[in-house]
Amino acid sequence: MSETKSSLSRRDFLEVTALGAAGLMLGSSSVPASALGANDRVNAGVIGAGSQGASLIRSLATVPNSKITAMCDIFEPNLNKGVNLAGSQPRAFTEYRKLIESKEVDAVLIATPLHMHYEIALAALDAGKHVFVEKTMMYSVKQCDQILQATKAHASQVFQVGHQHRFDPVIRKVVDMSRDGALGKVTHIRCTWHRNGDWRRPVPKVNFDPSPWGYPDLEHLINWRMYKRYSGGLMCELGSHMIEICNLILGAPPAAVTGMGGIDYWKDGRETFDNVVVSYNYPAGQKVTFSSTTTNAHDGEHIVIMGTEGTIEMGWDKAVYFREKESPELVKAEGATVIGSTGETMKASTQGQKEGAQVAPQDAQRRSAVYRELESYVGCIRDGKKAVVDVQVGRNAALSVLSANQAMEEGRVVKI
């Protein structure tokens, strides 16, 4: 279109554990510097200006030393919205290859439906561009393996996956506390992502035929999350956020998964499950559960981390610590503020009383996790450093949720 203005080894799979120790820093091991100098601006092209793309555009437009110079979306209303949000008069495209070919683009950000991630990311790497791809990294295990190999052939290019919660101050403090012994030995993590709604987006009444791009009608384009040919459903769209955090806390990806899912309430033609419950077994024996439903919002977006000495209950913007009865006093993480009735950690009874100490990380700037991940991405490009959330981190998270889908579809335990 025209311009308009698991074949790898377990060792490879576990490489993320080494990153876990340093993964909270906004930088990592160096790679050969790109053609950009330390004082140069990063010119970015965004492919996909839907809901998640719009979130990236809003944040990236305010990140220093970067400029959005190009925008691509096949759907004109989204394209126009993205151009306006950027505020930098980017060139507008309906064909992603034209954007990738542009000499005005140093870095490509991919926020398309999941099934398109691989071909766009590979094309961008081959064109010498840095790549940011939204989670879940890839649509299939095979694609995860192939993109890992491709990044090895393009080692001087930054490749980052959009697991923004790694940059969330609350998450970072919780991980610090876990590593500093506040929880003792972590044995269980319980994750919930509960909503009450059909998860659909309204389909606009416009004259647009998306069939040249593989969507039989506008419904399939707008609500691509409902259809298996484009999406991994609840596990890939929601569960990947939380399971990636579990991988970080536990220092390894899971070893096996089983679960159940179904289309049990919303009989509206969707193909992906409207509710899921999965259980993971991690290499050291820790157990992680994840449930997601579209029929009840109780518990919401919630993670409970349980150890021999204490428990942390957390959402994305707050966390509360409960110390087990007779356990030693909390050893505070460096720089953490723990707020209780006396400034000390309060005991939580074995009956689960709702009293505890709030974990309040110091975050005077109050910047979003999306802003922070993009700030890190731009910084890594300018400084010639490897991304914090690199291809291996993304692969581990992707295999975790893709294997859960396989386990539910086949009704068995899947080894990862």
LINSUL-V842829 format. One line per field, one symbol per residue. phi: phi as a letter, one per 30 degrees, with the letter a starting at -180 (. if undefined). psi: psi as a letter, one per 20 degrees, with the letter a starting at -180 (. if undefined). burial: + if it has 16 or more other C-alpha atoms within 10 Angstrom, else -. Layout:
phi->???
psi->???
burial->???
This chain:
phi->.cdcl.dcdddedceddddedcdcddaaddbeddddddcddccccccjcdddeddddedddcddibbdcabbadceedddddddddibhddcbcbdddddddddccbcccbceedceddddddddddicdbbbdddebdbdedddddddddddbddcdbbcdcdddcdeddddddeddddjdciddcbbccbbcbbldiccdcdcbdbcdddcjcdadedddceddbddcbciedddcededddddedddiaddcabblbaaccbddbjdccdcabbbbcccecjdcbcbbbbcbacdihcbbcccbdclbccbcdcabbcbcdeiddddcddeidcccbdbicdcdcdddiedbacddbddbddhddddedddddedddddcicdddccdddddedddddddddddddciadcdc
psi->rrqj.nirrhgghjhhhhhhhjiiqlraqqrpqaiqrhjqqopqppookbghghggggghijpqkqpoiqqpqiogggggggghhhjjlqqpqiohhhghipijphpppolrqhiigghggghgghjjqqpppqqqgrhrgghgghhghhhhilhippoqqlnhihjphgghhggggghjjhicophqpppqnpqnrijqqpoqnqnpojhijjohrhghgglhiiphihqjbhghhghhghhhhggggijqrqhqqrrqrrnignmjiqhqqiqqoqpqprhjiqppqpqpqjipjphcoppooprhirqppqahjqqppppqpjqrqpoqqpiqpppahjirpqqprijkqmqapponqomhhlqqhgghhhggggghghikqqqgnahgghgggghghhhggggghilrppp.
burial->------------+++++-++--++-+++--+-++------++++++++++--+++++++++-+-++++++++++++-++--++-++---++++++++-++---++++++++++++-++-+++-++--++++++++++++++-++++++--+----++++++++++++++++++++++++-+++++++++++++++--------------+----+--++++++++++-++++++++-++++++++++++++++++++++++----+---+++++++++++++---++++++++++----++++++++++++++++---++++++-----+-++--+++++----++++------+++++++-------++++++++++++++++++++++++++++++++++++++++----++-+
